[in-house]
Amino acid sequence: MDPDALKRIIGGIFSKSLQVRRMLQRDATEMLWLPLAEIVTMAKMLEPAVTPDQLEQAAAGLSQQDWRKPRVELGIQEGYAKWAAGYDEEPNPLIILEEPVVLELLGDAAGKDVLDAGCGTGRYALRLAQAGARVCGLDGCEEMLAVARRKAAEAGVQIDFRVGDVTRLPYADASFDILVCALTLCHVADIRGAVAELARVLRPGGRLVVSDFHPFCLLIGWRTVFRRQEASYYIENHLHLLQDHVKAVLCSGFCITDVREEVIDERLLPSFAADVVERFRGIPLALIICAKRKEGTQGED
């Protein structure tokens, strides 16, 4: 098949597939038959591009893929409670791309008061404590915190871990010099309120580093998910566009110093098959924003 024709057909299928996913997300199924019929029609146009043997091989591969498993929707607390025991043992492409950038932007934390808001199993809290910071870690899931406490004890570091909500932080105003909030805001409905609360506990001149699931991924239907043999478990997400993140940070009295959008590329090859990386190469997976708390500000409208 002519490469240009192939690109046009695949582009059409991709566009229609996005329409289907968005309609399903909105429960707008009355006219769903139309893009589905268009996808079927275009898929038939691809038959000359593959041989019967290749079709048979692909069918065998599809039968083993995870998307065929039952899909279970979980709330945030329930989802992370179930995920906690295996969270650190499974390669996570989002973390692989996000973590080196966040650590770079956090900089030297020695002697600083630091909050890891939404700390999960403590991956940043432990590193910051080992680097000489005085660290507090907060998360809404006791099961995730149990893992974090065990890791801190094994590492011989002191961290004040607490159960709590990033929208209602149990700390006094201006308590911290550095604040990291990693892969958490996609689980919060009110992003502006959450960032305002982060600003409240950060000292003037303090540094905020926020990372999140890139909104592009949520728009195309990707979700926070972990997989087990019996099912795929999807955790509740909230879509916040890039402008929502930026406005939340600026309106809370911050000056943005850096924005990174980390895309899928060869950095994932040690943990994921080359064909998987190649299929999704270039898709932005992680959004990271670094900001400085302005002097003498209490947030703006």
ABEGO torsion letter per residue (X at the ends): XBAAAAAAAAAAAAAAAAAAAAAAAAGBAAAAAAAAAAAAAAAAAAAAABBAAAAAAAAAAAAABAAABBBBBBBAAAAAAAAAAAAAABBBAAAAAAAAAAAAAAEBABGBBBBBBGAEAGAAAAAAAAAGBBBBBBBABAAAAAAAAAAAAAAGBBBBBBBBBAABBABBBGABABBBBBGAAAABABAAAAAAAAAAABBBGBBBBBBBBBAAAAAAGBBBBBBBAABBBBBBBBBBBAAAAAAAAAAAGBBBABBBBBBBBAAAAAABBAAAAAAABGBBABBBBBBBBBBGBAEBX
